[in-house]
């Protein structure tokens, strides 16, 4: 199914049963499938307005102890990793 939005073509992948129901409903109402989809999306967005962003809680932190190797020392790092 193709829906034209502001001159752009958008492909919607719909379940065959949903597509058939949309097609029947559009015919019954004398509307286009695109019009019905747009109306449904507008209603969805009105019912569920964008939530304001919330501040996330800080990430947990813990004391992991002192570093066991200087990661800028490649040889020491490889040795600590078991020679990989």
Buried (B, 14 or more C-beta within 10 A) or exposed (E): BEBEEEEEEEEEEBEEEEBEEBEEEBEEEEEEBBEBBBEEEEEEEEEEEEEEEEEEEEEEEEEEEEEEEEEEEEEEEEEBEEEE
